[in-house]
Amino acid sequence: MTDEVPRASWETPILERLAEVGFEFRSLAELRSSGVRYRGAIPILIEALRATTEPRALEQIVRALSVPWAKPAATPELIEVFRRVDDASGLGPRWAVGNALEVTCLLTFCRIQMSMGMR
């Protein structure tokens, strides 16, 4: 038997890119809970966030960006995802994005950005 954690197919390219810059983890959940300040991973995670449409992937990437060291780089993209995500319940990806914004957003910037273009 192996200690390998099954990896979601969407996660593989992200984890490979992270490993290239020194962050070798078996999952984004493991990265998040590692205690490592993964500042160098933030641009890769932002790029992955822009490219994904799969709700589970979106939520996991957003959770990995829900750290103070993602500030301020992740904030504009998180606002964009909050605006476009389809989450009728508000308890899935949209909740995760809202939580990430609470961590990464400078209050004045977020108020201005969220008021622009909101329905």
N, C-alpha and C positions, 0 to 999 in steps of 0.2 A: 504494500500500500504506500501511497505517496502523500506528502504534505501539501502538494499543489492545490491551490484554491482554483476552482473552475473560473475561467475568465469569460466575461461576456464578449462577443465578437467585436462590438463597437469599442471596447476598452483596449484591445490589443494594440492598435496603432498609436494610441495616446501613450500607453505605458512604454512602448518601444521608443517614442520620442523623448519621454521623460528619462528613460535609462541612458539615452545618448548624452544627456546633460548631467548625469550623475545621480538621478533619483530612481533607484531600482526597487520597485515594489510590485506585488502580485495583483494589486487592485487599487482603485482610487480610494476605496474605503481604508485600505491599509496605509496609504499615503497620509490621509487625513488624521488617522489615529496614531501616527508614528512619533509625534512629538518633534519632528523635524520642521524647521522654518524653511519651507520650500519656495523661497522668493524666486529662484531661477526657473521654477516650474510654471509660474503664473502666466507668462506669455503663451506657453504651449496650451495651457488650460483655456485661456481666452480664445485662442485660435480654434480649439476643439469645440468650444461653446458656439462659436459662429457657424461651424460646419454641421452641427448635429440637428436632426429633426426628431429623433427617437426620444420619447418622453422619459424613459428610464435613464438614458444616457444624459439627457439634459439635466435631470435632477441630480445625478451623481457628480457631474462636472460643476454644477452650481454649488453643491455642498463643499466640494474641494476648494472653491473660490470664496467660501464663507469664513475667511480668516483675515485678521487685521493687516497682514503683510500683502494682501491683494489690493489694498487701498493705495492710491486712487485708480490704478490702472484698470481694474475690473469694473469699476462703477458704471461707466457709460454703456458698456456691453450688457451688464446686468439690467440696467434700465430698459434697454432695447428689448431684451428677452422678456422682461415683465410685461411690456406693452404688447408683444406679439404672441405670447404663449397661449395655447388653447387649454384652459383648465376650468371647466364649468363649476367644479366643486370649490375651487380656490384652496384646496387642501393638499394638492400634489405639487407639481412644478412651480406654480405661482407662489405658493406658500414658501417653498425653498428659496425662490428668488427674493421674495420680500425679506426673509431672514438674512440672506446674504447682503442685501442692501443696508439692513440695520447695522451690520458689521463693517461694511466697506465704505459707506456713504458719508461724505461731509454734509451735514444737515442742510446748509444753505444751498449748496450745489444740487442736492437731490430735490429739494423743494422746487427750485427753478426748473430743473430738467423734467420732473414728473408732471408739472403743471403744463408744460409745453406739449401739445399734441395728445393730451389725455382726453378721452371721450367722456 
